[in-house]
Amino acid sequence: MIADPWFYLLAVPAILLVGISKVGFGGGLGVLAVPMMAIVVAPPTAAAVMLPILCVMDLIGVWAYRRSFDLANLRIMVPAAILGIGFGALTFGYLDQAMIRILIGLIAVIFTLNYWLGGKSAVEARGRNRIKGSLWSAVSGFTSFLAHAGGPPVNVYLFPQRMDMSLFVGTKVVFFIIVNFVKLVPYAWLGQLHAGNLATSLVLIPLAPVGVGLGLWLHRRIDNELFYRICYVILFLVGIRLLYDGVSDLI
């Protein structure tokens, strides 16, 4: 079990932010958790500690949004995401995580800037698309496996659909409960879920319902337009953070 108090000083706010973001705004800030914890411990350790906590958050979130999700989108997204997870597991240890962070950060920043600067065409609602949905979901499964950074690629696909905010969040919650529980298998296979990491997760798990509860409280108090404005700001900040982490790792 991790005993460094500095780890918990960073882990507690990180987990609360993840819960608020995941269930309140469809994710985004969750990508900050691993980098925050990785200041004290190795990134694979941080990712392994976070995974059981994410699974608990997902269980609560699925119950809260059990009547609000887009099944047609999920039929497109889930199979591709599982393929992405498999690719991540098979290439684990061979890929440069700094370059992956930079790539996903660029996608998030460019997509957000296009929305802010693209005029009317950037905000018009678009329908489902099997090719785009499969592509971005596969990328999401891959980056989610490596660093729980699956949010930005999925947002690139779902944001343009401009669906009701509860439907959007519910679809992402259902998507990621499947992704995160599938990830348990390769994480265990790679030896990441050993007793020390699991004990640390167990200590931190009580924070999961607190963060989720705060997220649900905030979700019910904002309108659809404000919701999407907040989501795009979060996506942009996440992209900047990923770019910063990736470049810092390369220097």
N, C-alpha and C positions, 0 to 999 in steps of 0.2 A: 504493500500500500504506500502511496506517495505521502511523505511526511512533511515536505517543505511548506511552511506557512505561506510563502509567497505564491505558491501554486494556487492555494485556496483563495487568496486575496484576489487573484485574477479570475479564477474559475467561477466564483459566486456571481459576480455581475455578468459574466459571459453567459452563464446558463439562464439567468433571468432574462437577458436580452433575447436569447434564442427562443424561449417560451413565448415572450410577448410578440416577437416577430412572426414566429411560425403559425400561431393560431389567431393572432390579431390582424396580421397584414400579409399572410401568405408566404412568410419566409423572407430571407434577404440578409438580415443581420446575423442569422445563424452561421454564415460563413466566417464570421469574425471569431467564433469560439475557439477553433483549433489554433489560429495564429496567436490569440491571447494566451492560451495555455502553453503554447510552444515557446513562449519566452522563457519558461522555467524547465519544461520537459521536452523530450524529442517529439516532433510532429506525429509520428505513428502512435506514440503513447497517448498523446492528447486526443487523437482521433478514436482510439480504442476506448478511452474513458468516456468520451461523449456518446458513443453509439448506444449503449443501454439506456442512457438518459433520454436520448432522442426517441427511442422506442416507447418509453413511458409517456413522453409528451404526445407522441402520435396516437397512442391508445386513448388518451383523454380527448385529443382533438377530433378523432374519428367519431367518438360518441357525441361531441358537441355539434358536429356537422353531418351527422348520419343521414339527414334528409336533404342535404344540399351539396351535390357534386354532379359533375358531367360525365356520365358513364361512357358516352360515345368518345369523348376525348381520352378517357382512361384506356379504352380498348386500343387506341392508337399508341399511347405513350408507354404503357407498362411493359409490353414485350420488348420494345426497343431499349428501355432502361435496363432490363435484366441482361440483355446482351452487352450493354455498356459496363455493367458491374462485372460480368464475366471477363471482359477484356482487361479491366482494371486489375482483377485478381491475378490473371495470368501474366501480366506485365509488371506486377508489383516489384519494386526494387530496381527495375531497369529504366524507368522513366525519370526525367528531370522534372521534379515537382515545381521548381522555380519557373520553368517555361510554361508549365500547365497553368500556374497562377497568372502569369502574364497574359496568356491567351484568353482565359476566361475573363480577366479584368478588362482587356481590350473590348471583348464582345459586349460586356455590360456597359462600359462607358460609351462606346460608339452607338449602341442601340438607344441609350437614354438621350444622348445628344441629338440623334435623329428625330426622336419624339419631340424634344423641346424646340428644335430648329426647323422641323420638316413641314410646318404649316398644317393645314386642314387634313391633307392626305395621311399624315402620321397618326391622327387621332380617330379616323373613321374605323368603325368596327369591321373586322374581317372574320370569315368563317373558319371552320376546322380545315386542316390540310394534312393529309396522311404522310406526305413526303417530309414536310417541314416538322410535323409532330414527331415522326420517327427519328429524324436526324437530331433534333435538339434534345429529345428524351434519351437517346443513346449517349450523347455527350454528357447529359445530366447524370446518368447512371455511372459513367466513367469518373467524372469529377467528384461525384458524391462518394464513391468508394475511396478515392485517394485522400480527400480532405473535407468531406461533408460540404462540398461546394457545389451542390447540384441545383441550387436555386436559380442563379442567373440564366443558365441555358433554358430551363423550363419557362422562365418569365419571358424570354425572347419569343417563345411560341405562344404563350397564353395571353400576355398583355394585349396584343393587337385585337384580340377577340372582344375586348371591352365587356365581358360578362358581368353580371351582378357581383358585387364584392363578396357576398357570402358564398355564391356558387364558385367563384374563383378560389377563395381560400379553402373551401371544402374539397374541391378537386385536387388542389395541391396537397392537402392533408392526407387524403386517401392515397394519392400517388406515392407520397413519401413514407407512409406506413408500410407499404409493400416494399419499396426500395430498401428501407432501413432494416426490415426483418429479413429480407433476402441477404443483405450484407452480413448478417450475423454468421452465416455459413462460411463464406471465405475468410472472414476475420478470425473465426475459430480455427479454420484449417491452417492459416498462416501463424497461429500461435499468439495472436494479439489479445485474445480474451483470457489471459491467465489470471491467477488468483489475485495478484497485486492490483492489476487494473480494475478487475471486477469489484474488489473491496473499496477502491477509491470511488467508483461509480455509485456503489451502494450508499456511501456517505453523502454524496451530492444529490441523489435522486429526490429527496424531499423538496428540493428547490423546483423540480419540474412542475408540479401542480400550481405552485405559487406564480411562476412565470406565465403559465398557460392561463391561469385565472385573470391575471392582469391584462393579458392580450385580449381575452374575450370581453372584458369590461371596456377596453378602449374601442374594440371593434363595433360594439353596439352604440357608440356615441359619436360616430362620424358618418357623413354621407358618402355616396358613391364617388363623386368627383374629388372630394378631399382625399378619399381613400387612395385613388390612383395617383394623385399628386404625391402623397406620402410614399407610395410604393416605388415610384420612379426616383425619388430622392434617395431612398434606401438603396435601390439598385445601383445608382451612380456612386454613392459612398462605398458600397461593397466593391465595385469595380476599381475605384481608386485604391482601396486598401489592398486588394489582390495585386494590383500593379506594383504598389510600394513593396509588398512582401516579396514578390517575385524578383524585382530588380535588386532588392537588398540581399537576397540569397545569392544572386549572381556576382555581386561586387566582392 
